[in-house]
Amino acid sequence: MNENHIKTIAGELSIQPRQVVATAKLFAEGATVPFIARYRKETTGSLDEVAITSIRDRLIGLAELDQRRESILKSLTERNLLSDQLKASIGAAISVTALEDIYQPFRPKRRTRATIAKEQGLEPLADLLFKQEGTTNPQAEAKAFVSAEKGVETVEAALAGARDILAERVSDEPQARAKLRDLFRRTAIVKSKVLLGKEEAGAKFKDYFDWSESFASIPSHRLLAIRRGETEGFLMMRITIEESEALPLLEPLFVTGKGAAAEQVRLAVQDGYKRLLGSAIEVEMRIESKKQADVEAIRVFAENLRELLLAAPLGRKNVLAIDPGFRTGCKVVSLDRQGKLLHHDVVYPTASSLGEMREAAEALLSMIKKYQIEAIAIGNGTAGRETETFVKKLKLPPSIPVVMVNESGASIYSASTIAREEFPNHDVTVRGAVSIGRRLMDPLAELVKLDPKSIGVGQYQHDVDQTGLKRSLDDVVVSCVNGVGVELNTASKQLLGYISGLGPVLAGAIVAHRDEKGPFKSRAELKSVARLGPKAFEQAAGFLRIRDGEHPLDASAVHPESYAIVDAMAKDLACTVSDLMHDSARRQKIQLAKYVTETVGLPTLNDILAELAKPGRDPRQQFEVFSFQTGVEKMEDLKPGMKLPGIVTNVTAFGAFVDIGVHQDGLVHVSQLSDQFVKDASEVVKVAQRVMVTVMEVDLPRKRIALSMKAAPQLGAVSGGKTSPGAPRPGGPSRLQTQSSAPKATDWFTEALQKSKNG
């Protein structure tokens, strides 16, 4: 284990080196993040999942740094360029940037102006000029290097070649690169222009046809938007600094004398910056800013996904699920309390024929009675609100809630391999309706069957680093699944696959074992599953639940390795484990210090005591029925000033999208989220949160709804292309933004809507 890496990580995370060492050792032994965070608190000093994940990622990053270091050392050794001093510098580099700066002068290059000059024998002249001795006469010295045979025809050509060599040295100098890099980070401006003749085709990027903003403060979503416009061939983007600031920074590093030779060096520095170094650092800044924007976009996506996965579940209820539609009718399915499909049918509640509507009502009431339906789930897509209105007119008992369910991604699931495996004899319409019903019962269990990118809670998800995005989203899913726990005897293969230590193969083996031999009666029976060894059992057992199992703790988050401790507690109090779980008075008599050992400390014992009080508790919030405003079912029903209930469907850096029940989400721009200044929408709202909003503007032709969550928003109607006074802009114009680049008052909505559509 690399001690330098341990110290680096400990310093970055402000934790003890021993915590890093312990966590790294657990990872090396095959432990997962949820297992380490939940069951190895004594070992790590109670590090949480965030810190443990950071240690994992930094260990991977530093290992990649070491690989690059070894590659560079090998290259230098093979070319006989590795000195002891250079080797020491490379060994001391603590970042990829520092490492590449050291390697830059020795990097194999294509044939440059400097290499041509060296081939012409001009390097000695460059060395002489760089000494900058006051008595040196560059013209006189250059005469000795004029050679028609070598292609150096004149004195000026010789000096130009020497300056080319010096310019490349300037560009390769680590200190110069570091200083210029810092200047870019502090003062650079991001500029975008529309390409000639692309104005009409690239209209969706019109906000950025003439845009200028500080590199240091440009929001991630804006940078990604500009980059997308560039990628699609409509925009040109530059990251620039003032030459008048760059040259005074660089020249003192190289121009150390006075006289004619020093002037030649000054010219070389200017050329090196303009031709080589400036563009090289600009490329670096493009890469660096893209990485930073990716990190922010991935963070937003991950936070949204977590909130969606942990949305309150209805629980085990008999559910009637409806996938609404006009022309093709509504696909209806009946599900039992385990989510098993019992019946399916098609009804036409929105038909123009009274006969079909009556038949739909009779069919629904019949299914509700026959299958003892306890809740009704209706997809929020086309015809959703109309179907909801129809169902509510059936005058069902108040005990049967009618709930609108976000069906984003349901169509993708219904056509997936997973859905075909679950329902090989049913078509996509039935599968989609089943998914809607199961989402109401348990959003987490159903949504894990989807690629998170298809759920619709991301921001520029297709533009960011896909490897980093997948790793982050997988971490979120794993964290949520293990945090909630999984019912071993009913969980799908997909849900089991996210349990610590399992994965798809072992999850499939568990399901096969369950199908062949019946439900598991105890966690210990997992050991008889094919290919499920001791390590996998150790990692997974605590996150699996068995209701009414042989051991009462099998339904809790207490790990089997701690059963003996609980048994000892019960024995000391002359009662059973079940007595401890149902009697708070007995639990209060437990003296935890008595059960501390070398491997089990108070953190684990406190967790055990909490589990005894609420075994297998679900950390998600209690489900509450939500209803949209009655009578507001389509955009035409909206009027500025209306106050409506809504559900947040997506949160981005620039605002939040809210479903208010009209088949088109409205946007609460970040400037309209609160009466207080808000930099990021996630500071105020979360996905699946219930909010009250005020309608500000309604644009029917373009299907746009502007909403506000302010106490007293300034209203305005869209009419004839004119906009309301004071309408918000995307983050507000930069102080560096030119007047011609300032978006019109409602352009922020155009930008935001496009971002939503683009992912």
N, C-alpha and C positions, 0 to 999 in steps of 0.2 A: 504494500500500500504506500503510495507516494506521500511522504510527509508534507511536502510543499503544497500538494493539492488539498490535504486535510486542513492546513493552516489557512489557505486561501478561502476555502468554503466556509470555515468557521468564522473568519473575519467578515465575509460578505453577509452571512446570515445572523451575525451577532450571537453565536452559540458557542459552546465549549467544543474543543477539538475531539474530546472523548465521545461526544454525541455523534459527531460525524463518523468517527471510526466505528462506533457500534452500529450505526445505521448502514454504513457501507458493508460491514461484515454480514449483516442480515440479508442485504441484497445479494451478496455473493453466495449465500446459502439458499437462495431461491425464494426468499420472503417477498410478499407484495406490499404495496403501500398501505392498503386498508388493514392488513394483518399486523403490520408493524405499529401503525397508529393505535389500533384497538387493543392488541394483546401483548405488546412488548414495551409498555410505557416505562417500566423500571430500567430496561436496557438502554433506551434512548433518552431518558430524562423527560418523558412525556411530550415529545415532539408531536405536533399535529400533522395532518396530511399535507398541508401546504409546505411546511418545512421539509418533510420527508421527500416530497416530490421535487423540491428545489435541490436537495442533496443529490438525488438520483440524476436529475438533468445536468447539474454541474459536473458530476463525476463523468458522465458521458461526454460533455463538452471538453473537459480537461483531457480525457483520454484521446479525443480527436485532435486536440492541440499537440499532444505528445506524438501522435502518429505523423502529423505534419512536420513536427520537429525532426523526427527520425528520417523522414523522406528528404528534408533539406540537407541534413548532415550527410546522408548517403550520396546525394547529388554532388555536394562540395568535395567529398572525399574522392569520388570517382574522377573528378576533374582537377584534383590536386590543388584545391583552393582553400582547404580547411586549415586555418592556423589555430593555435591554442587560444588566442584572444577572441577570435571569431567563434570558436566552439563555446567558450565561456559566455559570450553575449547571447548566443542562440539558446543555451541552456537556461539563462536567466530570464528570457522573455516570458511574460505572464499572460499574453494575449496573442491572438492570431494576427492582429494588426501590427503589434510590436515585432513579432516574428517575421512577418512579410517585409516590414521596413528594413530589418537587418539584412534580409536575403536579397532585397531589391537590386543592389549593385552587382550581385553575382548571378542574378537570374539569367538563364540563356535567353538571348534576344534575337529577334529577326534582324536582318541587315539594316542598320539605321545610318543616319548621317554621321553619327559618332564613330560607328564601326568602320565606315568607309574612310573617314579621316585617319583613323588608327592604321588602316591598311596602307594609307599613303605616307605613313611615317611621321605624322604630325603630333603624336602624343608628347614627345619631348618638348615641343614648342608650347603645348598646352600647360605642361608642368612648369616651364619657365615663366609663362605669363601669370600662373596662379601664385607664384612666389611674390609677385607684385613689388619687386624691388624698384625703388625710385629711379635708379639709373638705367633700367631696362628700356631699350628702344624697340618696341614691337616690330616696326617696319624693317629695321636693320636686322633683327634676329630672324625674321621670317624669310629673308632672302635666301638663307642657307637651306630652306626647305622647299624652294621652288624647283620643281622637276617635271618637265613635260612627260617624261617616261612614266611617272607615277600619277599623272593627271593633275598636278598642281601647277597651273600655268602662270599665276601671278602671286605677288606678295599678299594682295587682299584675299585671294583664294586660300592661301596658307593660313592667314589669320582667321578667316571664316571657318575653316576646318578645325582649327584649335578651339575656337569658341563653341563649335558643335560638340566637341569632346567635353568641354567645361559645362555646357548646358545640360548634357546628360548626367554629369556628376551632380549638378544642382538638383536635378529631378530625382536622383537616386539617394540623396542624402537624408538619412532618417530624421534628423532634427528639423530639416526644412519641411519635410512631409508632415511631421507632427505639428509644427507651428501653423502651417497653412490649413491643415485639417481642423485645428482649433478655431482658426479665423472663419472658415466656412461654417462651422457649427454655430458660431456666435452671430455672424453678420450676413450670411448668404440669403439670397432672395430666390424663391421659386417663381418662375415665370412660365406662362403657357400662352401660345398663340395658335389660332386656327390656321391650318395649311391652306394655301391659296386654292380656291375653287372647291373647298370642302364644306363651305358654310351650310349649304342646304342639307347635304347628306349627313352631316354631323350635328344636326340641330339639337340633339339631346344633350350635347356637351356645350351648348351656347354660353352657359355661365362662365366657361373657361376659355372663350375665344380670345380674351385679352385680360388675363388674370395675373396678379402679382401679389405675393404674400411672403412673410418671413419664414424662412426654412425652420427656424427654431420653434415656431409656434403653430405651424400648419397642422390642422387636425388630420388624423389618419384617414378618415373617410374622404377628405378632399384630395389628399395626395393620391389615394387609390383611384379616385374618379379621373384625375388628370392622367395618370398612368394608363388607365384603360382607354381613354381617348387617344393617347399616343399609340398604344398597341393596335387600336382599330384603325389607325391611319388618318385621324382627323386633327390631332393636335401635335404641337411640338413643345417639349418641355425642356427648360434649362434651369440649372441651379448655379447662380453666379454670385461673385463678390466684386467689389470695386478694386480695380487694378491699383488705384492710388493708395489703397490700404495694404495690398499684398506685397508690393515691391519694397516699401520701407521695412517690412517685416523680414523679407528674405535677404536683402542686400547686405545688411550688417553681418550676416553669417558667413559671407564669402568675400566681400570687398573689405579687405583689412589694411590696404595700403593707399598710397596716393601716387599719381603719375599716370603715364600712358598705359602701363601694364594693368593697373587697377581699373582703368576705364574699359579695357578689353574684357576684364572679368565682369564688370558691371553690365556690359552689353550681353555677355553670356548669361548672366542671371536673368535679365529681362527676357531673353529668348527662351531660356529654359522654362520660365514661368508660363509665357504665352503659348509656347508650342508643345510643351510636355507636361510640366507639373500641374498647371491649372486644370487641364482637361483630365489628368489622371485622378486628381482629388475630387473633381466633380463626379467622375464615374463612381468613386468610392462613396461619395455622399448619396448618390442615387441608390446604390446598393444598401447603404446603412439606413437611409430613410425608409426604403421599402421594407427592410427587416423590422424596423420600429413600428411601421404602420401595420405590418402583418401581426406583430405581437399584440397590438391594441385591438385589431379586428378579431383576432382569435380569442382574446380575453372577453370581449363583448359577447361573442358567440357562445363561449363556454359558460358564462354567467347566465345567459338566456336559457341555454339548454338545461342547466341545473334547476332553474326555477320551474321550467316546464315539466321536467321529469319528476320533481318533487311536489307537483300540484296535488291538492287534496283528493284522495280517492273516495268514491262512493262506498266502496267495500263490497262484500258478498251479498248481492241482491239479485233477484230474478229481474232481468232487464229486457224490455222491448226496445230494439234499436231500429231507427229509420234512416235510411239514406235517401234524402228527398230528391225529387225531380219533377219536372212538368210533363213533358211529352212522353217520356218512358215510364212515368209513374214513380212511386216510392217503393224501394225494396225494404221489406220489413223482416226482421229476424227476432226470434225469441231465444234468449240465453238463460241457462240456469245459473245458480250462484257461483259455480266454478268457471263460468264463461263458455260452457259447452252449448253448441248449437242444437236447439230442439226442433225448430220449425222455421220455415221462411215462406214468404208470399210477396205479391206485388199488389199495391192498392193505388187508387187515383183520387186522393183527397182534394186535389186542386183542379180537377177536371171541370169543364163547363157543364157537363151533364149532371143533373141532380141525381139521376139513377146511379151513376158511378160514385158520386160522393156518398150516397146512402150506403152503397155496397162497401165502400172504404170504411165508413163508420162502424158498420156491423162487423166487418172482418177484424178491425182493431179491437173492438170491445170483446169479441169472442176470444181472441188471443190473450187479452189481458186477463180474462176470467179463467180460461183453460190452463194457462201457464203461471197463474198466480203472480202476475207481474207486480213488482214493487217500485219500479222506476222506468221512465221512458227517456231514451237518448235520441236526439235528433241532430243530424249533421248540419253544420252552419253554412253549407254551400247553397247552390241554386235551389230555390223553392223552400229553403229551410224555415224562414220566418212564416211563410204562408202555411206550411205544414204544421208548425207550432201552433198557429192560431186555430187551425182546424182541430188539432188534438185537444186543445184547451176548451173547445166548445163541446167536447164530449161529456163534460161535467164529471170528470173522474174524482174519486175521493181525494181529499187533501193529502192523504198519506202517500199518494203516488206522484212524486215530483216529475215535472217535464223539464228536461235540461237540454240546452243547446250545447253541442260538443264541437270543438274545433277539429275539423276533419282534414287539416293540412297533412298531406302525405298518405292519406288512406288509400288513394287510388294507386300510389306506388306500391304500397304493401300488397294490395289485392292482386297485383300482377306479378308479384315476386315469387321466387322459388320457395321461400318460407311459407307463403300463403298456399301455394299449390301443394306443398307437403301436408299442411294442416287440413286442407279441404280439396282433395283431388277430384271430388265428384261435384263440385259446385263452381259456378262461374264467378267472374270478378265482382259482379254486383252484390252477390251474397257475401263474399269475403269482405268487401268494403263496409257493408252494414255491420257485420260481426265486429270489425275493427272499431267502428264508432261506439258500439255498445261496450266493448271491453275497455276502451279509453275512459269511459265514464267510471267503470268499476275500479280500474287500476291503471292510471296513465303510464306509470313506470313500466309495468309488465308488458304493456302493449307497444309503447314507443321504442323499447330496446330492439324491436324487430326491424326497425327502420334504420337506414343510414341517416345519422343525425343531420347531414346536409340537406336532406329532403324534407325536413320538418318546417323549414321556413323561418328560423329565428336568427339567421346570420346576417352579416354585413360584408359585402364583397367577398363572399366565401370562396368563389371560384378564382379569385385573383391572388389570394394569399398562398404562402408556402403550404402545400398540401400535406407534406409529411408532418410539419409542426401542427397543423390543424387537426389531423387525424389523431396524433398523440394526445393533444389536449382534450379533444372531445371524448376519446376513449377513456382518459383519466376521469372525466366527469361522470360518464356512464358507470364505470367501475365504482367510483366513490358513492354514487347514489344507490346503486343496487346493493352494495355491501352495507351501506349506512342504514338502509331500510330492512335488509334481511329478506330471505326468500323461503317460501313454503316448499319444502323438499318434495312433497307428494303431489303437488299440483302445478309447480312451475314449469314453464316451457323450456325446451332445450336452449333457446336463445337467451332466456333470462338466466338460467343456470350457468351458461357459458361465461357470464361476467363475474361470477363468484370467484373470490380469491383462490388461486391455486388450481382452478378447474380448466376453463377453456372449452372450445367446441367439442373436442374429442371426448374428454371425460364427461362433459355434460350429456353428450349423446349416449355414452355408456350408462350413465345414471338413469336416463329415461328408458333405455332398453331393459335394464335390470328391473325397473319399476313396472314396466308393461308385462314382463315375463313372470315376475314373482310377487307382484302386488305391492301395495304401499309399504314404505319403510316404517318399521315400528320403533326404531331408535337410530340415533346418529351412528352408533357403533356398527350398524349394518352396512354403512357406507364402505367399510373396509373389505366387504365381500364383492364390491363392484370391480369388474375386470379393469386392470391397469391403474386402479386408484390406489396408490401406495401411501406409506406413512406421511411423507412430506405433503402430498396433496390433501390428505385428511387433516393434517395439522393446520394448513392454511385455510381450508374451506369450512370445517365443521362448525365453527362459531357463528358463521353467517347464514347457516341453514336452520330452518325451524321445522319442528314436527309437532303439530297440534295433537294433543291426547296421546303423546308417545309414552313408551315404557318408563322413561325417566322424566319427571316434571321439568327438569332444566332443559330438556331437548326443545322446548318451545321458547326458550330464552336466548339471550346473547351471551350467556355464560359459556365459556369454552369447556369442552370435555376435560381438558387438562386441569381444570379447577373444580371439577365435581367433588373431588375428595375434600377440598377445603370446605365446601358447603355441607357435605356430609358431616364433617367434624363439627361445624357450627351447630347443626341440628342435634347431633349426639350430645354436645355439651349442654344444650338447653332441654334435653330429654324430649325431643319432638321429632317430627318428620320434616323432610325438605318442603313438602307441600304445606305443612303448618307454617313454616317460615315465610312462604310466599303469600299466605293469606292472613297472617296475623302481624300487624305492625308493632304490637306491644312486644312480641317476642323478638322481632328484628331490632328493636331499640335496646335490647339487652346484650346484643352482640358487641364484644370488645375487639375491634379490628386488630389492635396492636398484638393481640394474642396469636394471630395467624400469619404474622409477617415472617417470611423466610428469606433465604439468600436470593431467591429468584422471584418471589412474590412480595410486593410492597403495598403500601397504602393506596397508590393510584388504582391498581387492579382490584384491591379489596373494596374500595369505594364503588367501583364500577359494578362489582358483584352485588353489593348491597342495593344499589339502584335497580338492578335487574330483578332482584328478589321482590322489590316493591311493585314493579311494573314489568313483568316478564314479557319479552318479545314486543315491547311497546313500539308503535309506529311513530317515527319522528315527524311525519308529515302532519299538516294542520287538519283539523276536523272539517269534513265536507259541509258546505253550506250551499243551498240552492240559490242560483242566480237567475234573474229574469231581465230581459231587455224591456225597454219602454213599450207598453202596449200601444198599438196604433202606429208605431214608427217601424215600418218594415222595408222601406225602399228609400232611395235618395230623394225622391220627389216629396217625401213626407218631412224632410228636414227644413228648418228655418233658422236663420241666424238668431242667436239668443237662447235657443233651446238648451235646457240642462238635461243630460241623459246619462244613464248608467252604462258602463262599458267594461270590457276586459282587455288588458294590454296583451297584444299578440306578438309584438317584437319591439325590442329596445335597441337603439343604435346611439352612436355618439351625438347625432344631430337631433334626436327626438324619439318619440315613442308612437307606434302605430296602435290604434285602439279599435276594437270591434264594437260597434254600437248597434249591431243588428240590422244593417241595411245592405248586406252583401258586398260592402266596400269599406275597408278600414279607413278611418280618418287618421290624420297626423297631428299629434301635439308636438310642435316644434320645441326644441330645447328652451327657446326664449319664452315659451308659453306654459312651461311645466310648473312654475312657481313664481310667487311674487318676489322671491329672493333670487339673486344671481345663481345660475346653475351652469356649470361648465360641461357636465356630462349627464345625459338623461338617466343613466343607471344610478345616479346619486338620489333620484327621486322615486323612480318606479321600477318594477320588476315584471318580467313576463308572467302572465296569468293573474296579475294583480287586478282587483276590481276598483274602478275609479269612477268619479263623477266628472263629466266634461261639459263644456259649453261649446255649442256650434258657433264658429266664427264666420266661416265662408263656405259656400256650396257652389261647386262648378259642375253642373250636370253634363255639359258636352264632353268635358275632359275627365269626368268621374273623379273629382277631387273634393275632399272634405277637410277643412282646416278646423282643428279643435283647440281648446284651451283648458288648462286646469287652474288658471289664475282665479283669484277671488272675484275680481271684477274686470274681465278682459275687454279690450276695445274691439267692438264688433265692426264688421264691414262686409258688404256684399260684393260679389264679383259680377260685374255688368259691363258688357261691351268691351271687354279686354282691359278695363280699368281696375285698379286695385284699391283696397282700403288703405287709408292713411295709417302709417305706423306699423304696417304688417312686418313681421319678423323676417330676417335674412338668415342664410345658413351660417350661424356662428357669428354673425356680424361682420361687416367689412373690415379688412385689415387696415391698419394705419398706412401700410405701404401700398394698398390697393389704389390703382388709378381710377379716375372718375369714369373713364370709358369702360372699365372692367366691373364696375359696381352692378350687381344684379338688380333687376326690377323688383318691386315689392313682393310679388308672389313667386318670383323665380326660385325662392328657397323651397317652395312646394314642388316645383318641377324637379329640382335636384333631388329632393328627398324621395319622391315617388319613383324616380328612375333608379335610385340606389336600391330601393326595396325590390323593384322588379328584377334588377340585375343580381340580386342575391345578397 
